[in-house]
């Protein structure tokens, strides 16, 4: 009798799973909800508490990944002039509501770090903010933004402090290069480090080669064909994790790579000294101008950044504006003085023949307004 009583008590204490959709098993309901666009989640969360709970659960995003329903989303970091702090945003597709702009930035929680010159990468659903400096003092701190729930977590520190480093992701491991002066044994050993998010351990990457120029300042980095390209002021380096070999960037790429860049279909895109977008074909070793976009886009002489969002080239830039608009530090919507507009364009790029790159602008519009003097720090894509 005691065994029966124990079983009954245990059964009575087991929590019941709330029903998502009446008359459907929860696993089938979860499969249905996981296939819906993520832009519908805020609206559908108002339907019921079970809906609100499942849309804020990790199992939903795991199901989306298994069903190959994941989507790429743009995340943007802006330093706001009125607060001198970093603010994060995500680009929201406002498909269900025709009364509002189709695309606009949604503010997220501010980063716990106020460091300048951090390196940023995304792995899975998380954005990693790596190093940086405060009052000219480099830091080894690392933070991660979980883009599923927009929460921050502290990550184990790097072995050494660094600022304005290069970073890239190969096979879900984070490689960080430079950002420190090689003037001690530790900085020489850990001039390049690798972090495994699964084990949460940093390890050194051997960079002690006679012909390798180990610079401190890195102004840009990308990953092409599982090789990390890191550009310094005078030269650049290439690291291939599979073979653990280092190489120098070729002269053609070194001379033409200016500012922030991204890779779409193994072509590196950035803007040149004339403010035009160009693409570098690594296999062929030369630059090509991106045609078909010059009439609708400004010349990006400064302040533009790019990201590969779902196979599209997304460009974000600053433009001086005026008038009223809701902005950080002025939430009542009444414009005080001048403001700056954040513009965004989504471009579909394609290769035509052997020599030409063409772009088709899908949309281009203002997505947010911030106080004058603010600046775009970085943008990158996250798959959710």
Residue pairs with C-beta under 8 A, 6 or more apart in sequence:
17 26
18 49
18 50
18 53
19 26
19 50
20 26
20 29
20 30
20 33
20 50
20 51
20 54
21 29
21 32
24 32
30 54
30 59
30 60
30 63
31 63
31 67
33 44
33 51
33 54
33 55
33 60
34 60
34 63
34 64
34 67
34 69
35 64
35 67
35 69
36 44
37 71
37 93
37 95
38 71
38 73
38 384
39 92
39 93
39 94
39 95
39 96
40 95
40 96
41 55
43 96
44 51
44 55
45 51
45 52
45 55
45 56
46 52
54 60
56 149
58 148
61 70
61 125
61 148
61 384
64 70
64 384
70 383
70 384
71 310
71 383
71 384
72 308
72 309
72 310
72 311
72 381
72 382
72 383
73 90
73 91
73 147
73 309
73 381
73 382
73 383
73 384
74 90
74 91
74 307
74 309
74 314
74 316
74 344
74 379
74 380
74 381
75 88
75 89
75 90
75 91
75 122
75 127
75 145
75 147
75 379
75 380
75 381
75 382
76 88
76 89
76 90
76 91
76 105
76 316
76 342
76 376
76 378
76 379
77 86
77 87
77 88
77 89
77 111
77 120
77 376
77 377
77 378
77 379
78 86
78 87
78 89
78 342
78 370
78 374
78 375
78 376
78 377
79 85
79 86
79 87
79 374
79 375
79 377
80 86
80 87
80 328
80 329
80 370
80 371
80 374
81 370
81 371
81 372
81 373
81 374
81 375
82 328
82 329
82 330
82 371
82 374
83 328
83 329
84 114
85 110
85 111
85 114
86 110
86 111
86 113
86 114
86 377
87 107
87 108
87 110
87 328
88 107
88 108
88 109
88 110
88 111
88 145
89 105
89 106
89 107
89 108
89 368
90 105
90 106
90 108
90 147
91 103
91 104
91 105
91 106
91 344
91 367
92 103
92 104
92 105
92 106
93 102
93 103
94 100
94 101
94 102
94 103
94 104
95 102
101 365
101 366
101 367
102 363
102 365
103 344
103 363
103 365
103 367
104 367
104 368
105 342
105 367
105 368
107 328
108 145
108 150
109 150
109 151
109 152
111 129
111 143
111 145
111 152
112 143
112 152
112 154
113 129
113 132
113 139
113 141
113 143
114 134
115 129
115 131
115 132
115 133
115 134
115 139
115 141
115 163
116 132
116 133
116 134
116 163
117 131
117 132
117 133
117 163
117 164
117 179
118 129
118 130
118 131
118 132
118 163
119 129
119 130
119 131
119 132
119 164
119 165
119 166
119 167
119 176
119 179
119 218
119 221
120 127
120 128
120 129
120 130
120 167
120 378
120 380
121 127
121 128
121 130
121 167
121 168
121 169
121 174
121 380
122 128
122 147
122 169
122 380
122 381
122 382
122 383
123 169
123 172
123 174
123 197
124 172
124 197
124 383
125 146
125 147
125 148
125 382
125 383
125 384
126 144
126 145
126 146
126 147
126 197
126 382
127 144
127 145
127 147
127 380
127 382
128 142
128 143
128 144
128 155
128 167
128 174
128 195
129 142
129 143
129 144
129 145
130 142
130 158
130 162
130 165
130 167
130 174
130 176
131 138
131 139
131 140
131 141
131 142
131 158
131 161
131 162
131 163
131 165
131 176
131 179
132 138
132 139
132 141
132 163
133 139
133 163
133 164
137 161
138 161
138 162
138 163
138 179
138 180
139 161
139 162
139 163
140 157
140 158
140 159
140 160
140 161
140 162
141 154
141 157
142 154
142 155
142 156
142 157
142 158
142 195
143 152
143 153
143 154
143 155
144 152
144 153
144 154
144 155
145 151
145 152
146 152
146 153
147 382
147 384
148 384
155 195
155 200
156 195
156 200
156 201
156 202
157 202
158 176
158 190
158 193
158 195
158 202
159 186
159 190
159 193
159 202
159 204
160 180
160 186
160 187
160 190
160 193
161 180
162 176
162 178
162 179
162 180
163 179
163 180
164 178
164 179
164 216
164 217
164 218
164 219
165 176
165 177
165 178
165 179
165 180
165 218
166 176
166 177
166 178
166 179
166 218
166 220
166 221
166 228
166 230
166 231
167 174
167 175
167 176
167 177
167 221
168 174
168 175
168 177
168 221
168 222
168 223
168 228
168 229
168 230
169 175
169 223
170 223
170 226
170 227
170 228
170 241
171 226
171 241
172 197
172 198
173 194
173 195
173 196
173 197
173 241
174 194
174 195
174 197
175 192
175 193
175 194
175 205
175 228
175 239
175 241
176 192
176 193
176 194
176 195
177 191
177 192
177 205
177 207
177 218
177 221
177 228
177 230
177 237
177 239
178 191
178 192
178 214
178 215
178 216
178 217
178 218
178 230
178 232
179 216
179 217
179 218
180 187
180 190
180 191
180 216
181 187
181 216
182 188
182 191
182 214
188 208
188 214
189 204
189 208
190 204
191 207
191 214
192 204
192 205
192 206
192 207
192 239
193 202
193 203
193 204
193 205
194 202
194 203
194 204
194 205
194 241
195 201
195 202
195 203
196 203
205 239
205 244
206 244
207 214
207 239
207 246
209 246
211 248
212 237
212 246
212 248
213 232
213 234
213 235
213 237
213 248
214 237
215 232
215 233
215 234
215 235
216 232
217 232
217 233
218 230
218 231
218 232
219 231
219 232
219 233
219 259
220 230
220 231
220 257
220 259
220 260
220 261
220 270
221 228
221 229
221 230
221 231
222 228
222 229
222 261
222 262
222 263
222 268
223 229
223 263
224 263
224 266
224 268
224 282
225 266
225 282
226 240
226 241
226 242
227 238
227 239
227 240
228 238
228 239
228 240
228 241
229 236
229 237
229 238
229 249
229 253
229 268
230 236
230 237
230 238
230 239
231 249
231 254
231 257
235 248
235 249
235 254
236 248
236 249
236 253
236 254
236 257
237 246
237 247
237 248
237 249
238 246
238 247
238 248
238 249
239 245
239 246
239 247
240 247
249 257
250 285
252 280
252 285
252 286
252 287
253 268
253 280
253 282
253 285
256 270
256 272
256 278
256 280
256 287
257 268
257 270
257 280
258 270
258 271
258 272
258 273
259 270
259 271
259 302
259 304
259 305
260 270
260 304
260 305
260 306
260 378
261 268
261 269
261 270
261 306
262 268
262 269
262 270
262 306
262 307
262 308
262 313
263 269
263 308
264 308
264 311
264 312
264 313
264 349
265 311
265 349
265 351
266 281
266 282
266 283
267 279
267 280
267 281
267 282
267 349
267 351
267 357
268 279
268 280
268 282
269 277
269 278
269 279
269 280
269 290
269 306
269 313
269 349
270 277
270 278
270 280
270 306
271 277
271 278
271 299
271 300
271 301
271 304
272 278
272 287
274 299
275 298
275 299
275 300
275 301
276 289
276 290
276 294
276 299
276 300
277 289
277 290
277 293
277 297
277 300
277 313
277 315
277 359
278 287
278 288
278 289
278 290
279 287
279 288
279 289
279 290
279 349
279 357
280 286
280 287
280 288
281 288
284 354
288 355
288 356
288 357
289 357
290 347
290 349
290 357
290 358
290 359
291 356
291 357
291 358
291 359
292 358
292 359
292 360
292 361
293 345
293 347
293 359
293 361
296 345
296 361
296 364
297 315
297 345
297 361
297 364
298 317
298 319
300 315
300 317
303 317
303 318
303 375
303 376
304 315
304 316
304 317
304 318
304 376
305 315
305 316
305 317
305 376
305 378
305 379
306 313
306 314
306 315
306 316
306 379
307 314
307 316
307 379
307 380
307 381
308 314
308 381
309 346
309 381
310 381
312 346
312 347
312 348
312 349
312 362
313 346
313 347
313 348
313 349
313 359
314 344
314 345
314 346
314 347
314 379
314 381
315 344
315 345
315 347
316 342
316 343
316 344
316 367
316 376
316 379
317 342
317 343
317 376
318 340
318 341
318 342
318 343
318 374
318 375
318 376
319 340
319 341
319 342
319 343
319 366
320 338
320 340
320 341
320 372
321 338
321 339
321 340
321 341
321 366
321 369
322 335
322 338
322 339
323 335
323 339
324 333
324 334
324 335
325 333
325 335
325 339
325 369
326 333
326 369
327 335
327 339
327 368
327 369
327 370
327 371
328 370
328 371
329 371
330 336
330 371
337 371
337 372
338 372
339 369
339 370
339 371
339 372
340 369
340 370
340 371
340 372
340 373
340 374
341 366
341 368
341 369
342 366
342 367
342 368
342 369
342 370
342 376
343 364
343 365
343 366
343 367
344 364
344 365
344 367
345 361
345 363
345 364
346 361
346 362
346 363
346 364
347 359
347 360
347 361
347 362
348 359
348 360
348 361
348 362
349 357
349 358
349 359
349 360
350 357
350 358
350 359
350 360
351 357
351 358
352 358
